[in-house]
Amino acid sequence: MLFLVAVCGTCVVLARDPLRQALMASLYGLVLGLLFFVFQAPDVALSQTVVGAVALPLMILLALARVRWEEERRK
C-alpha cells in the first residue's frame, strides 16, 4: 500500500497538464484514504477521502474552468 501511495504521488508530480494533474491528485487522495483505512484509522480515512479525493480536485477544476472562461472572454 505504501508503494502504491508513492507511485501515485510521483504520478501527480510528473503530470504536466493541469486537468490530468487534478485527476491524479484525486486518485492520490483516494489511495491515501485507503492507506489510512489499512492502518486502522477509519475516521482519518473518511476525512482524507472527502477532502483529498473530492473537495480539492473539485476546487482545482473550478479554478481551471474559471481561468479558461476568462481567457475566452478576453478574446
WOPELIN-V565416 format. One record per residue. N is the residue number from 1. RES is the residue in one small letter. OMEGA is omega as a letter, one per 30 degrees, with the letter a starting at -180 (* if undefined). Layout:
n->[N/N]
res->[RES/RES]
omega->[OMEGA/OMEGA]
//
This chain:
n->[1/2/3/4/5/6/7/8/9/10/11/12/13/14/15/16/17/18/19/20/21/22/23/24/25/26/27/28/29/30/31/32/33/34/35/36/37/38/39/40/41/42/43/44/45/46/47/48/49/50/51/52/53/54/55/56/57/58/59/60/61/62/63/64/65/66/67/68/69/70/71/72/73/74/75]
res->[m/l/f/l/v/a/v/c/g/t/c/v/v/l/a/r/d/p/l/r/q/a/l/m/a/s/l/y/g/l/v/l/g/l/l/f/f/v/f/q/a/p/d/v/a/l/s/q/t/v/v/g/a/v/a/l/p/l/m/i/l/l/a/l/a/r/v/r/w/e/e/e/r/r/k]
omega->[l/l/l/l/l/l/l/l/l/l/l/a/a/l/a/a/a/l/l/l/l/l/l/l/l/l/l/l/l/l/l/l/l/l/l/l/l/l/l/l/a/l/l/l/l/l/l/a/a/a/a/a/a/a/a/l/l/l/l/a/l/l/l/l/l/l/l/l/l/l/l/a/a/a/*]
//
